[in-house]
Every structure is written in structure tokens, then in C-alpha cells.
Amino acid sequence: MSKSTVSRVINNAPNVKPETRERVMQAVQKLGYQPDILARGMITGMLPMVLVIVGDIQNHFFTQALAGIEATLEEQGFMVVVFDSGYEHEREVTSIQMAKTCRFAGIIPMTGFASDKVTQALRESDCPVVLLNCHRENRFFDQIFGDDYGAGYSATNALLQRGYQKIYHFSGNSVESFISAERERGYRQAMEEAGVPVTEDMVCQGNLRQDSGFLLAQRCLEGETGKAAICCNNFLMCLGAMSYAQQRGMVMWKDYGMAICEQPPVFYQDSEFIYAGPKLQEIGKAAAQLLLERINQPDKERTSIRFSPLDVYLP
């Protein structure tokens, strides 16, 4: 068997007969062969590594989507390098420049925030790029985004169906974040269709972190005497809000209602709160597959995908 055939099998090249691929892989396993990724990078012009940029590694939104990305890319021989930017654009630019210098195979940003500096760095990176739930309006990159409008609408509508009229929305930065803006838009649409006016104090801007949810709940629920509910942009702010309510001795569905516009971690998915959001591991897998297509077909037409399946839980 020729060296070129062995190389094609190890590098997951197409057009290799199944029986040939099986024979090569059996020999690889028997010999304990480990590819030299640096040498491979010198030959192919890229390292089999993909940079994934997350905004906050403590946020399960990123970790669950990341699980789907890793599972898909590792099957194809790519290693995932995760960079936690803390939602700081300058740090994102630095990570992108590092990926360019090291000749990474691709980049998947999924911070949810738009930035001209980041967009320019991505354009100059010479790497295939797939934007995951960023939805930056441009003609340069493939992108995939979840139905965050549907999540905000469904979560809010579920609270309305339970009889709540005073529903606060704990948003993120809806000016810079497409995700936050879409969830807030879904909230407003559900309220409008129900004929419930949204006053200025009912939409509260947070920072997507747990302490933000605690402070917003304190501000909204401390003097609340009626039947109020909270529709949280994300799970971390929900945790903060529930922590405040617990300190006050408030009981969910007795003293207040709670819904989240995203899928919570698995071990919280049988909790009392309502949630609606994109299926995170599935959208991660879809983003990774889109990147693989771009790596293998660099000249194909740019793709923009709206990933519509929602995970909805109504206790």
C-alpha cells in the first residue's frame, strides 16, 4: 500500500475505499501511530485546530454549545482551543491574531456581541469562520443562529398564560448583542399581542451574570405587592433572581413567576421554572459541521442558517 494512500486515510480524505480505510486504521491502532500535527501543518498550511471564542466560560450557554462543537470536530481529527474573552473585544482580537499566526484551521466566535474591530480581525485572519449566534450583518462569513426571538416570545407567552400581567424582562445588552435584542423583541411581541403595555421600568438591562440577576430582582421585587413574574434573558441571571427571592422567603408560582429564554443545564431541566430556547448542543454540532464544509470547500457560497428547533419546558 502506498504512502499517499495511508496519508489520505489519516487525513480523512474522501474517495478512499471503505475496506482500504479499515485496513489502514487497523494498522494505525496496532502500531500506536500518533500524527505529528506540526509537520502536518507545515505540509497542509494549517494546524488541525479550531479556535472557539466564548464570552463567559461560566455561562452554560457556551459550555453546552461547545460540547456539540467538540464532539463533531474531534471526530474529524480537529482539536478545539477555547478562549474566554470576558466579552472584551480587544481580547477577542488578540485571540484571532494568535489563530492567524499559528495557522489554525478555523474560528468559531459565539460571544453574541458585534464589533467592527472583531469583524475586521476575522476578515484578516485567513481562517475559515463560522459565526455562532452572533448574527453580525455582513457578507463575509458563514453563520448559524438560534431562534432567540421565538425563545423570548414562548417564555413570555407561557407566563401570560399563567395569568401574569406584570412581567419584567431581565435583558442583556440588547444594543450590542443580537441574542439579547431578539429575546427582548420576542418578549415585547408576546406582551403586545396580549394587550399588556410594557412600561420603561419593566425592561431591565443587565450584564448576563448572576449578580446582575440578583440586583435586578431586588430592584423589581422588593416593593412589588401584586402578582409579578420575571422573564430572564439567560440562566445565570435567573439564578441570581431566584437567590434574591429565596432570601426574601418568596416561593415560585406562589409569590412570583419565572421563565428563561434559553435552555438551562441538564441538571436544572426538571426545575419549577419555565424555559424556552435553542437546543444548544445541536446548534453547536451544526456550527462545527458548517465549518468543516467551509474548510473542505473554501470557495462555496456563504451560508446563513436559522436553527429553529426550540427546547420548551412548561412545569
N, C-alpha and C positions, 0 to 999 in steps of 0.2 A: 504494500500500500504506500502511495507517495506521501511525501511530507506535506504537499499542498492540500491533499485530502484531509489529513489529520488536522492541519491548521484550520481548514474550513469548518470542520466539526467543532473544534474547541471554541471557535469564534462565532458559533451559531449561524453560520452562513446558510442561505437557502440552497435548494437544488442538490441536496445530499440524500442518497437513498436511505430509507429507514434502517435497512439491515447493515449498511456501512456505518451509519451513525452509531448504532448499537454496538458493533464490534469495536469501534474506536473508544467509546465511553467505557466499555468493559476493560480495555487495556489501560485506559487512564486511571480507573479506580484500582486496578491490580498493581500498577506501578506507583500509585500515590502521587501522580503528577500534579504540580502546582504551577500555574502560568505566571510568568514574570510580567506583571502589569506595566512596569516601567518600560521594559523592552517592547512590549506590545504597543504602548503609547507612542514610542519613537517610530514604529513602523506605520501605524494607522493614523498618526497625527492627533490622537486623543487618548485620554485615560478613560477606562470604563467606570467612571464615577459621575454621579449626578448631584448637584448642589440643590438642596431644598431649603428655602428661606421661610422661616416661621416668625410670627410676630411675638409669640409668648409661649414657650415650651410647656408652661404650666397649664395652658388652656387646652382642654381635652379636644377641642375642635381640631387643633393642629395634630395632636398625637394620634387621633383616630384616623384622620385622612392620611397621615404619614404611614400608618400601618398598612394601608392599602397600596400606597406608593412603593414601599419597600418590598412587599410580597411580590408585586408584579415585576419590578426591576431586577430583584435578586434572582428570579427565575431565569432571566436573560443574561446573567453574568455581570450585572452592574452593581456597584457599591453606592449606597446613599450617604452623603455627607450633609448633616443637618446644621444650619446656622440660625441661632436665636437672635433676632435683631432688636428685640425690645421695642418694636415699632419705630425704630430710629432710621431714617432714610440714609444718613451718611454711613451707618454701619452696613446697611444693605449694599450700598455702592461698593464698599470695601470688599465684601464677600464676593460680589460679582467679578470684581477685578482679580481677585485671587483665583476664581474659577477660570478666568481667561488665561492668566499666567500659567496655571497648571494644566491647561488644555483639557478641561472637563468635557464629558460627552454631552451634557445638557444641564439646564437650570429650570427648576420649578419654584417660582415665588408664589406664596399663598398668604401674604400678610393682610390682604383686603384693603390696603391703602394705596392711593395713587400718588405718584411723584414724578415730575418731569426728569429729575436727576436720575432716578432709578430707571426710568424708561430709556434714557439716553445710554446709561451704563449697560443695560441689557442689549441694546442695539449694537454697541461697540464690543460686546463680549465674544463674538464669533462662535457662540454656542447656540444650539437649538434651544428654544424657550417655549414652555407652556405655562400660561398664567392660570392658576387655580383659584377661582372665586375672587379674583381681583377685578375682572371686567373693566380693564382700562380701555377707553375708547381709542383704538389705534388700528392701523392696518399692517402691523409688523409681526405680531406673534399669534400662535395658536392659543386658544383659551377655552376653558371649561368653567362653568359657574352653576351653582345650585339655584333652586327656586326659592330664594330668600324672601321674595315678595309673598309667595304662597305660604311660607312658614309664618311670617308676621300676620298674614290675613287669617290663617287657620287657627293659630294660637289665640288671637284676639276674639275671633268669632266664637270659639269654644267658651271663653269667659262670658261673652254676651249671652250665649245660650243658657248659661247657668244663672242668668238674672242680674249680672253685674252691669252697672251703668258707669260708675266712676272707675275707669281703668287707666292706671298710669302706665306709660311706656318708658322703660329704662333703656335708653338708646346708647350707642357708642358714638363715635364721631361721624355723624351722618354727612358731614361736609366732605371729608376725605375718604371715607370708607363706603364703597359700593354696597357691601354686605349690610352695614348698619342702615344705610339710606333705603335699601329695598325692604328690609324688615319694618322700618318705620312707615314706609309707604303702604305696606300691607295692613299694618295696624290702623292707619288713618282711613283706608278704604273700607275696612270692616266697620269701623265706627260710623263713617258717613252713611253706609248702606243701612245701618241700624237706626239712623236718625239721632245719634248721640253726638252732641257737639264736643269737640276737643279744644279745651282751653289751653293757654300758653303753659300753665303750670303742670299740665298732665303729661307733657313730653319732656323727660329729664335727660340731659346729656351726661353720660358717664364716661369712664375710660376702659371699660370691658374687664376690669379687675374686681376681685372680691370686696375689697374695702370700699370701692365705689358703690357697689350694690348696697352695702350696709348703710353708708351715709345717705344715699338717696331714699332708702326705706325709712330711715329716721326722719328725714325731712317731710316725706309724704304721709307716713302712717302715724306719726306722733300725735297729731291733733285730729286725726280722722275719726269721726263718730259714725259715719254711715257705712254702707256695705261697699268696701273698696277692694280692688284687685290690682295686681301688678303683672304686666306683660314684659318679661325681661328679654333683652336682645340676646344675651348669651348665658351660659350656665354659671360662670364664675360670679357674675353679678347676682344671679338667682341665689347662690349660696350665701352671699353677703346679706341679701334681703331677708332670707329665711333665718339667718343668725340673729339679725336685729329683732325680728318678730318673736323668736324664741326667748330672747332676753326680756321682751315685754310680756311674756306669757300668752302670746297670741297663738291661736290654733288655726291651721289652714282649713279652709272651707267653713269654718265657724266664724272666725274674726276677719279673715281676708282670703282672697283667691290668688293663685299663682299659675302662670304659664310661661314657657320658654320658647323662643324662636329658633331653637336648634336641638339636635339630638344630644342627650346627656351621656355621660359614661355608662357603660353596660351595667355596673353595679347600682346605678340610680334609676334604671329604666322601669322599675316596678314601684316607684315612689308615688306620692299622692298628687304631685303637680302635673299639669298638662304640659305636653311638649309637642312641637311640630318642627321638623327640619329635614334638610337633605340627608341621605344615607351616606355618612362620612367615609367609611372605608370603601364603599363602592365608588364614590366620586374620586377618591384617591387612586384607585385602580384604573379608572377611566383616564385620569390625567397622565398616569405613567404610560398607559398604552398609547395615548396620543403623542407623547414624547418619543416613544420607540418608533412610531410611524414617521415622525419628523426626522429622526436620526437616520433611518433607513431610506427615506425619500426626501432629501433636503430641498428639492425643487417643487414639491407638491403645493397645491393651492392652500392658503391659510385657512384654518378651520376654527369655527366658533361654535361651541356646543352648549346648549342649555340642558343641564342634567336635572330632569324634572321629578324623579321619584322622591316622595316625602315619607319620612317615618313619623307617624302621628299616634300619640297615646292620650287617651281620654279616660282618666280614672273614674 
